[in-house]
Amino acid sequence: MSTELVVLPDGPPPKGYADGRIGRGHALHVAGQVGWKNGVFEAKDLVGQFKQALDNILVVLAAAHGHVDDIAEMTMYVTDIQAYRDARKQLGPIWRERFGTHYPAMALVAVTALVEPDAVVEIQ
């Protein structure tokens, strides 16, 4: 699937996300990925788990013969919104290292807990 960026004529330019993307072709739906590797959380903090969760998404993409530009939408769930706000400058380079300047339509949701007790971030 390939995607095309939707640009809003009167809206502020998005930073780190897209307001919308139009998809063409086959759709791959990626389940929520937490920041573990082979079922083990090597990092306990948001930055480390964010990095691993993105790497896990890339593994799913590769298995489906996809590319980061194919991602149209993402939702990120965090258990500590302030930790996310405090880490934004650290998260940007991690994102760009993996996804370049491709930003899907995104939402960030603060939750009280995730299914995996040690998870602090899950990205779908």
MDTraj code that builds the backbone (N, CA, C; nanometers):
import mdtraj as md
import numpy as np

residues = "MET SER THR GLU LEU VAL VAL LEU PRO ASP GLY PRO PRO PRO LYS GLY TYR ALA ASP GLY ARG ILE GLY ARG GLY HIS ALA LEU HIS VAL ALA GLY GLN VAL GLY TRP LYS ASN GLY VAL PHE GLU ALA LYS ASP LEU VAL GLY GLN PHE LYS GLN ALA LEU ASP ASN ILE LEU VAL VAL LEU ALA ALA ALA HIS GLY HIS VAL ASP ASP ILE ALA GLU MET THR MET TYR VAL THR ASP ILE GLN ALA TYR ARG ASP ALA ARG LYS GLN LEU GLY PRO ILE TRP ARG GLU ARG PHE GLY THR HIS TYR PRO ALA MET ALA LEU VAL ALA VAL THR ALA LEU VAL GLU PRO ASP ALA VAL VAL GLU ILE GLN".split()
xyz = np.array([
    [0.0845, -0.1170, 0.0000],
    [0.0000, 0.0000, 0.0000],
    [0.0888, 0.1228, 0.0000],
    [0.0516, 0.2221, -0.0730],
    [0.1205, 0.3495, -0.0672],
    [0.0239, 0.4525, -0.0106],
    [0.0793, 0.5583, 0.0455],
    [-0.0061, 0.6616, 0.1032],
    [0.0326, 0.7984, 0.0488],
    [-0.0645, 0.8864, 0.0502],
    [-0.0445, 1.0236, 0.0054],
    [-0.0870, 1.1167, 0.1189],
    [-0.0060, 1.2151, 0.1464],
    [-0.0319, 1.3103, 0.2535],
    [-0.1514, 1.3996, 0.2204],
    [-0.2381, 1.4219, 0.3181],
    [-0.3485, 1.5166, 0.3068],
    [-0.3034, 1.6460, 0.3730],
    [-0.3066, 1.7562, 0.2989],
    [-0.2637, 1.8858, 0.3502],
    [-0.3870, 1.9723, 0.3718],
    [-0.4014, 2.0262, 0.4920],
    [-0.5147, 2.1134, 0.5227],
    [-0.4837, 2.2548, 0.4744],
    [-0.5745, 2.3158, 0.3988],
    [-0.5456, 2.4479, 0.3432],
    [-0.5378, 2.5590, 0.4478],
    [-0.6132, 2.5486, 0.5566],
    [-0.6171, 2.6566, 0.6550],
    [-0.5672, 2.6163, 0.7926],
    [-0.5194, 2.4951, 0.8081],
    [-0.4770, 2.4474, 0.9392],
    [-0.3302, 2.4758, 0.9654],
    [-0.2907, 2.4691, 1.0913],
    [-0.1486, 2.4844, 1.1228],
    [-0.0723, 2.3609, 1.0742],
    [0.0535, 2.3785, 1.0361],
    [0.1290, 2.2620, 0.9896],
    [0.1524, 2.1635, 1.1042],
    [0.1257, 2.0351, 1.0824],
    [0.1460, 1.9365, 1.1887],
    [0.2944, 1.9154, 1.2160],
    [0.3260, 1.8833, 1.3392],
    [0.4642, 1.8561, 1.3802],
    [0.4699, 1.7152, 1.4366],
    [0.5362, 1.6240, 1.3664],
    [0.5506, 1.4878, 1.4151],
    [0.4318, 1.3980, 1.3882],
    [0.3415, 1.4392, 1.3022],
    [0.2253, 1.3588, 1.2640],
    [0.1691, 1.4170, 1.1353],
    [0.0745, 1.3500, 1.0752],
    [0.0017, 1.4024, 0.9601],
    [-0.1442, 1.4147, 1.0000],
    [-0.2113, 1.5145, 0.9454],
    [-0.3550, 1.5272, 0.9717],
    [-0.4335, 1.4177, 0.9014],
    [-0.3826, 1.3691, 0.7903],
    [-0.4486, 1.2612, 0.7181],
    [-0.3590, 1.2049, 0.6096],
    [-0.3871, 1.0815, 0.5713],
    [-0.3161, 1.0162, 0.4616],
    [-0.4178, 0.9347, 0.3832],
    [-0.4016, 0.9309, 0.2530],
    [-0.4875, 0.8521, 0.1653],
    [-0.4107, 0.7269, 0.1258],
    [-0.4713, 0.6101, 0.1468],
    [-0.4040, 0.4852, 0.1143],
    [-0.4546, 0.4254, -0.0154],
    [-0.3640, 0.3537, -0.0823],
    [-0.3983, 0.2820, -0.2057],
    [-0.3358, 0.1434, -0.1985],
    [-0.4097, 0.0421, -0.2420],
    [-0.3545, -0.0927, -0.2458],
    [-0.4005, -0.1764, -0.1283],
    [-0.3226, -0.2782, -0.0959],
    [-0.3548, -0.3685, 0.0146],
    [-0.3299, -0.2995, 0.1477],
    [-0.4095, -0.3326, 0.2477],
    [-0.3947, -0.2737, 0.3804],
    [-0.3365, -0.3764, 0.4769],
    [-0.2391, -0.3339, 0.5543],
    [-0.1822, -0.4150, 0.6614],
    [-0.2244, -0.3501, 0.7923],
    [-0.2858, -0.4259, 0.8792],
    [-0.3250, -0.3760, 1.0105],
    [-0.2278, -0.4345, 1.1121],
    [-0.1557, -0.3464, 1.1809],
    [-0.0535, -0.3887, 1.2763],
    [-0.1117, -0.3855, 1.4161],
    [-0.1006, -0.4972, 1.4861],
    [-0.1467, -0.5039, 1.6249],
    [-0.0601, -0.4139, 1.7122],
    [-0.1104, -0.3785, 1.8282],
    [-0.0337, -0.2971, 1.9215],
    [0.0989, -0.3632, 1.9538],
    [0.2064, -0.2868, 1.9386],
    [0.3406, -0.3373, 1.9658],
    [0.3936, -0.2681, 2.0913],
    [0.4351, -0.3476, 2.1865],
    [0.4946, -0.2929, 2.3088],
    [0.6461, -0.2953, 2.2948],
    [0.7134, -0.2369, 2.3927],
    [0.8578, -0.2218, 2.3863],
    [0.9369, -0.3390, 2.4396],
    [0.8997, -0.4592, 2.4006],
    [0.9771, -0.5751, 2.4420],
    [1.0408, -0.6396, 2.3202],
    [1.1426, -0.7211, 2.3477],
    [1.2094, -0.7978, 2.2428],
    [1.2023, -0.9428, 2.2830],
    [1.1389, -1.0236, 2.1988],
    [1.1208, -1.1661, 2.2282],
    [1.0527, -1.1881, 2.3637],
    [0.9582, -1.1026, 2.3958],
    [0.8814, -1.1186, 2.5189],
    [0.9488, -1.0670, 2.6446],
    [1.0627, -0.9989, 2.6298],
    [1.1369, -0.9483, 2.7467],
    [1.1539, -0.7968, 2.7335],
    [1.1178, -0.7238, 2.8381],
    [1.1380, -0.5792, 2.8406],
    [1.2815, -0.5511, 2.8845],
    [1.3661, -0.5117, 2.7888],
    [1.5041, -0.4769, 2.8222],
    [1.5114, -0.3369, 2.8812],
    [1.4188, -0.2502, 2.8413],
    [1.4123, -0.1133, 2.8931],
    [1.2881, -0.0986, 2.9797],
    [1.3001, -0.0224, 3.0844],
    [1.1861, 0.0054, 3.1724],
    [1.1269, 0.1434, 3.1456],
    [1.2012, 0.2300, 3.0763],
    [1.1599, 0.3686, 3.0555],
    [1.0895, 0.3871, 2.9214],
    [1.0219, 0.4980, 2.9072],
    [0.9454, 0.5288, 2.7874],
    [1.0334, 0.5354, 2.6632],
    [1.1478, 0.6019, 2.6717],
    [1.2338, 0.6183, 2.5544],
    [1.2807, 0.4830, 2.5025],
    [1.3298, 0.3980, 2.5898],
    [1.3770, 0.2658, 2.5486],
    [1.2661, 0.1789, 2.4926],
    [1.1507, 0.1831, 2.5561],
    [1.0386, 0.1025, 2.5076],
    [0.9816, 0.1584, 2.3773],
    [0.9814, 0.2897, 2.3612],
    [0.9371, 0.3527, 2.2367],
    [1.0246, 0.3035, 2.1213],
    [1.1549, 0.3064, 2.1426],
    [1.2501, 0.2613, 2.0415],
    [1.2231, 0.1161, 2.0017],
    [1.2058, 0.0292, 2.1000],
    [1.1833, -0.1126, 2.0713],
    [1.0468, -0.1354, 2.0066],
    [0.9447, -0.0627, 2.0501],
    [0.8115, -0.0783, 1.9894],
    [0.8162, -0.0403, 1.8414],
    [0.8873, 0.0681, 1.8080],
    [0.9014, 0.1047, 1.6670],
    [0.9772, -0.0029, 1.5904],
    [1.0818, -0.0582, 1.6510],
    [1.1558, -0.1665, 1.5854],
    [1.0646, -0.2869, 1.5621],
    [0.9770, -0.3146, 1.6569],
    [0.8835, -0.4263, 1.6411],
    [0.7862, -0.4009, 1.5261],
    [0.7441, -0.2762, 1.5107],
    [0.6574, -0.2407, 1.3978],
    [0.7317, -0.2629, 1.2665],
    [0.8587, -0.2268, 1.2619],
    [0.9374, -0.2468, 1.1404],
    [0.9512, -0.3945, 1.1055],
    [0.9590, -0.4804, 1.2068],
    [0.9651, -0.6247, 1.1831],
    [0.8352, -0.6726, 1.1177],
    [0.7208, -0.6237, 1.1678],
    [0.5922, -0.6606, 1.1087],
    [0.5854, -0.6104, 0.9641],
    [0.6283, -0.4861, 0.9417],
    [0.6284, -0.4310, 0.8052],
    [0.7126, -0.5159, 0.7110],
    [0.8321, -0.5520, 0.7561],
    [0.9219, -0.6322, 0.6719],
    [0.8594, -0.7678, 0.6401],
    [0.7959, -0.8286, 0.7387],
    [0.7322, -0.9593, 0.7168],
    [0.6201, -0.9491, 0.6141],
    [0.5580, -0.8318, 0.6054],
    [0.4491, -0.8098, 0.5093],
    [0.4985, -0.7453, 0.3799],
    [0.6316, -0.7324, 0.3662],
    [0.6927, -0.6702, 0.2483],
    [0.6473, -0.5259, 0.2323],
    [0.6315, -0.4579, 0.3469],
    [0.5893, -0.3190, 0.3457],
    [0.7052, -0.2240, 0.3697],
    [0.6758, -0.0978, 0.3649],
    [0.7733, 0.0093, 0.3840],
    [0.7115, 0.1141, 0.4748],
    [0.7937, 0.1904, 0.5441],
    [0.7398, 0.2897, 0.6381],
    [0.6446, 0.3877, 0.5697],
    [0.6692, 0.4177, 0.4426],
    [0.5802, 0.5097, 0.3708],
    [0.4399, 0.4529, 0.3521],
    [0.4249, 0.3236, 0.3754],
    [0.2940, 0.2600, 0.3626],
    [0.2064, 0.2823, 0.4856],
    [0.2644, 0.3260, 0.5949],
    [0.1875, 0.3428, 0.7185],
    [0.1016, 0.4689, 0.7068],
    [-0.0279, 0.4509, 0.7166],
    [-0.1208, 0.5633, 0.7042],
    [-0.1641, 0.6182, 0.8394],
    [-0.1681, 0.5320, 0.9408],
    [-0.2242, 0.5733, 1.0692],
    [-0.1558, 0.4988, 1.1833],
    [-0.1383, 0.5681, 1.2951],
    [-0.0833, 0.5067, 1.4161],
    [-0.1518, 0.5654, 1.5381],
    [-0.1672, 0.4816, 1.6394],
    [-0.2129, 0.5280, 1.7696],
    [-0.1111, 0.4818, 1.8723],
    [-0.0669, 0.5745, 1.9565],
    [0.0277, 0.5422, 2.0619],
    [-0.0430, 0.5584, 2.1970],
    [-0.0264, 0.4567, 2.2811],
    [-0.0830, 0.4577, 2.4155],
    [0.0332, 0.4655, 2.5142],
    [0.0260, 0.5594, 2.6072],
    [0.1304, 0.5730, 2.7090],
    [0.0668, 0.5725, 2.8476],
    [0.1393, 0.5170, 2.9434],
    [0.0876, 0.5115, 3.0802],
    [0.1237, 0.6348, 3.1618],
    [0.2121, 0.7193, 3.1090],
    [0.2541, 0.8403, 3.1802],
    [0.2697, 0.9531, 3.0786],
    [0.1675, 1.0364, 3.0677],
    [0.1687, 1.1431, 2.9671],
    [0.2800, 1.2435, 2.9941],
    [0.3116, 1.2685, 3.1201],
    [0.4191, 1.3641, 3.1497],
    [0.5549, 1.3085, 3.1077],
    [0.5741, 1.1786, 3.1243],
    [0.6993, 1.1162, 3.0776],
    [0.7119, 1.1336, 2.9267],
    [0.6004, 1.1219, 2.8542],
    [0.6028, 1.1437, 2.7095],
    [0.6397, 1.2885, 2.6792],
    [0.5743, 1.3819, 2.7452],
    [0.6035, 1.5238, 2.7210],
    [0.7493, 1.5555, 2.7500],
    [0.8014, 1.5007, 2.8580],
    [0.9401, 1.5263, 2.8967],
    [1.0402, 1.4634, 2.7995],
    [1.0003, 1.3584, 2.7298],
    [1.0930, 1.2844, 2.6430],
    [1.0811, 1.3230, 2.4958],
    [0.9975, 1.4182, 2.4623],
    [0.9721, 1.4482, 2.3208],
    [1.0990, 1.4764, 2.2417],
    [1.1940, 1.5484, 2.2998],
    [1.3184, 1.5799, 2.2276],
    [1.4021, 1.4546, 2.2040],
    [1.3899, 1.3561, 2.2897],
    [1.4621, 1.2299, 2.2716],
    [1.3901, 1.1389, 2.1714],
    [1.2583, 1.1479, 2.1660],
    [1.1802, 1.0595, 2.0796],
    [1.1928, 1.0967, 1.9317],
    [1.2049, 1.2250, 1.9032],
    [1.2146, 1.2710, 1.7643],
    [1.3271, 1.2043, 1.6866],
    [1.4507, 1.2077, 1.7370],
    [1.5598, 1.1418, 1.6639],
    [1.5395, 0.9913, 1.6477],
    [1.4804, 0.9265, 1.7476],
    [1.4523, 0.7830, 1.7377],
    [1.3546, 0.7584, 1.6235],
    [1.2505, 0.8411, 1.6148],
    [1.1529, 0.8292, 1.5062],
    [1.2218, 0.8484, 1.3717],
    [1.2956, 0.9593, 1.3562],
    [1.3562, 0.9917, 1.2275],
    [1.4576, 0.8860, 1.1831],
    [1.5264, 0.8235, 1.2789],
    [1.6215, 0.7169, 1.2471],
    [1.5520, 0.5985, 1.1798],
    [1.4268, 0.5746, 1.2143],
    [1.3533, 0.4597, 1.1634],
    [1.2547, 0.4956, 1.0518],
    [1.1908, 0.6112, 1.0631],
    [1.0827, 0.6467, 0.9722],
    [1.1135, 0.7695, 0.8868],
    [1.2292, 0.8293, 0.9064],
    [1.2643, 0.9490, 0.8305],
    [1.1660, 1.0610, 0.8587],
    [1.1196, 1.1235, 0.7523],
    [1.0230, 1.2334, 0.7680],
    [0.8809, 1.1883, 0.7346],
    [0.8587, 1.0572, 0.7347],
    [0.7225, 1.0057, 0.7109],
    [0.6458, 1.0086, 0.8429],
    [0.5367, 1.0830, 0.8432],
    [0.4524, 1.0923, 0.9623],
    [0.3103, 1.0507, 0.9264],
    [0.2631, 0.9392, 0.9835],
    [0.1248, 0.8971, 0.9605],
    [0.0276, 0.9907, 1.0328],
    [-0.1002, 0.9732, 1.0053],
    [-0.2023, 1.0358, 1.0881],
    [-0.1914, 0.9675, 1.2241],
    [-0.1761, 1.0450, 1.3308],
    [-0.1452, 0.9844, 1.4603],
    [-0.2338, 1.0385, 1.5718],
    [-0.2505, 0.9548, 1.6722],
    [-0.3155, 0.9949, 1.7965],
    [-0.2307, 0.9421, 1.9109],
    [-0.2270, 1.0176, 2.0189],
    [-0.1581, 0.9780, 2.1413],
    [-0.2625, 0.9735, 2.2517],
    [-0.2692, 0.8603, 2.3210],
    [-0.3707, 0.8410, 2.4238],
    [-0.3018, 0.8022, 2.5543],
    [-0.3337, 0.8743, 2.6613],
    [-0.2836, 0.8384, 2.7939],
    [-0.3803, 0.7378, 2.8559],
    [-0.3243, 0.6284, 2.9060],
    [-0.4050, 0.5220, 2.9666],
    [-0.3502, 0.4915, 3.1061],
    [-0.4319, 0.4292, 3.1887],
    [-0.3862, 0.3978, 3.3241],
    [-0.2959, 0.2755, 3.3282],
    [-0.3123, 0.1853, 3.2321],
    [-0.2295, 0.0644, 3.2286],
    [-0.2423, -0.0009, 3.0918],
    [-0.1466, -0.0881, 3.0630],
    [-0.1504, -0.1701, 2.9419],
    [-0.1582, -0.3155, 2.9846],
    [-0.1906, -0.4040, 2.8922],
    [-0.2082, -0.5449, 2.9273],
    [-0.0807, -0.6035, 2.9864],
    [0.0338, -0.5733, 2.9265],
    [0.1611, -0.6209, 2.9810],
    [0.1993, -0.5286, 3.0969],
    [0.2099, -0.5809, 3.2186],
    [0.2326, -0.4967, 3.3362],
    [0.3570, -0.4073, 3.3288],
    [0.4636, -0.4516, 3.2595],
    [0.5858, -0.3711, 3.2513],
    [0.5867, -0.2743, 3.1339],
    [0.4843, -0.2778, 3.0499],
    [0.4788, -0.1898, 2.9332],
    [0.4383, -0.0490, 2.9751],
    [0.5094, 0.0496, 2.9201],
    [0.4735, 0.1899, 2.9431],
    [0.4288, 0.2583, 2.8142],
    [0.4467, 0.1899, 2.7005],
    [0.4018, 0.2423, 2.5709],
    [0.3600, 0.1249, 2.4835],
    [0.2547, 0.1477, 2.4052],
    [0.2107, 0.0512, 2.3050],
    [0.1742, 0.1312, 2.1814],
    [0.2216, 0.0860, 2.0650],
    [0.1963, 0.1570, 1.9404],
    [0.1258, 0.0633, 1.8450],
    [0.0130, 0.1094, 1.7938],
    [-0.0654, 0.0306, 1.6976],
    [-0.0657, 0.1024, 1.5642],
])
top = md.Topology()
chain = top.add_chain()
for i, resn in enumerate(residues, 1):
    res = top.add_residue(resn, chain, resSeq=i)
    for name in ("N", "CA", "C"):
        top.add_atom(name, md.element.get_by_symbol(name[0]), res)
traj = md.Trajectory(xyz[None], top)
